[in-house]
Amino acid sequence: MLKSGTIIHSGGKCTMECIILDMSTDGALLKPMDILFCPQEFTLKPQIGEARACEVKWRDGTVAGVRFL
């Protein structure tokens, strides 16, 4: 897939860029710019498409698996 996206958190005050490696109807595989500062819950806004509320289910190295809320 490899689409760019934005992680939005803290009431819209903070953002972080990410790469969306894969996406399904239930969740996505993301590569945030900094995995250590990726919040547990956030809104994912793909470059094209609608924003979705997300929760991190797992982290491994530089990638995170999220489910849509």
JOBELFEN-V431498 format. One record per backbone hydrogen bond with DSSP energy under -1.0 kcal/mol. CO is the residue of the C=O (numbers start at 0). NH is the residue of the N-H. E is the energy in kcal/mol with one decimal. If there is no record, write none. Layout:
co=CO nh=NH e=E
co=CO nh=NH e=E
This chain:
co=2 nh=19 e=-3.9
co=3 nh=46 e=-2.4
co=4 nh=17 e=-2.2
co=5 nh=44 e=-2.8
co=6 nh=15 e=-1.7
co=7 nh=42 e=-2.7
co=8 nh=13 e=-2.2
co=9 nh=12 e=-1.2
co=13 nh=8 e=-2.5
co=15 nh=6 e=-3.5
co=16 nh=32 e=-2.0
co=17 nh=4 e=-2.3
co=18 nh=30 e=-2.5
co=19 nh=2 e=-1.9
co=21 nh=28 e=-2.7
co=25 nh=67 e=-3.1
co=26 nh=23 e=-3.1
co=27 nh=65 e=-2.8
co=28 nh=20 e=-2.4
co=28 nh=21 e=-1.3
co=29 nh=63 e=-2.5
co=30 nh=18 e=-1.7
co=33 nh=36 e=-1.1
co=39 nh=55 e=-2.8
co=41 nh=53 e=-3.3
co=42 nh=7 e=-3.0
co=43 nh=51 e=-2.4
co=44 nh=5 e=-1.9
co=51 nh=43 e=-3.2
co=52 nh=68 e=-2.4
co=53 nh=41 e=-1.7
co=54 nh=66 e=-2.4
co=57 nh=64 e=-2.3
co=59 nh=62 e=-2.0
co=62 nh=59 e=-2.5
co=63 nh=29 e=-2.9
co=64 nh=56 e=-3.2
co=64 nh=57 e=-1.5
co=65 nh=27 e=-1.9
co=66 nh=54 e=-1.9
